[in-house]
Structures are given as C-alpha cells and as structure tokens.
C-alpha cells in the first residue's frame, strides 16, 4: 500500500496520475485534510501540473542547505503555518521540508536530504497532532536510521492526549501558535 499526505494541488494530481499509471496497483491512502482544498497558500502553478511529478519529499526552496541551521520536517497543513511564520519573521536559517509519502518510507530521499544538510545538527519533526497521534511514532525510528553522525531528531508538537483536539478553538489556536514558534525560532 501507499500512504501519503499531499500539500499542493500539483502533488495530488501527480499522485493520482502515478496511481493510474502503475502496472501493479497498490491501495492508496490519502491523509490530506479537506481544509487544504480551500487554503489560500495551497496552490500550484500550471507548469507544476504540466511538467512536474510526485515528490516523496519536498525540500525548502528558499533556504539553501548551506544557510540552514535547523531542518523542520513536517507533513500536511502544518507546513503552511510554518511557512507563514517563516515569511512573516523573515527567517532565513530554518529549512522547512515536507514529507509527502509516509509509506513506503522514502529512505533514500531522506538520506540524501540529511547528507545535503550535513552541517545541520538540529532536526525537528513538527506536527499539530498530539505526540501519541499523527506520524511521529512511525517516522521517528525511520528518520533516526538516516541521520548523519552529528545529527539528532526531536519532536515539537502537542503533548500526548486522549483526544486529538482540545475542545476550545482559542486554546487550539494558542497551542498551534506556540508549536510553530518553537519549531521555527532557534534559541
């Protein structure tokens, strides 16, 4: 099977195209939330649709590997909160990398990413779900296998909880703001 969490319309298009073109088709599980359908930042250029392909991992296209002091790995709509914060605060030393496919895990792509950022020792997995939910428990051991000697991975997100939401929109927004700030600000 394949488990994915697309962040752009072009990714979704190429994912469906890849699924149809496969000779031996596998079940496809798409974890993308409906809210990305109407998110103002979740857009693709016509060229990305016409000439692109499905990317298992999408590197930061603004922060170069040489300038990065931290890598923030994420998946799904939290990327847009991180990107907005990066743009508003004009952060130029934190690379935001999207993991678009969970399974089969893109070991080779992650290994190449970590090798390209060999000067970065601080790698963060950021998710909006509580620690005992979401992708963290699945991706953490796989990410650890691909790190360079000096690199370490840590979690930034909500604490473990019995429910995925707090039940209060204000508390949820405050938690989201706090986790984005923790992921993006190097102290």
Secondary structure by P-SEA (a helix, b strand, c coil): cbbbbbccaaaaaaaaaaaaacccccbbbbcccccccccccccccccccccccccccccccccccccccbbbbbcccaaaaaaaaaaaaccccbbbbbbccccccaaaaaaaaaaaaccccbbbbbbcccccccccccaaaaaaacccccbbbbbbccccccccccccaaaaaaaaaaaaaaacccc
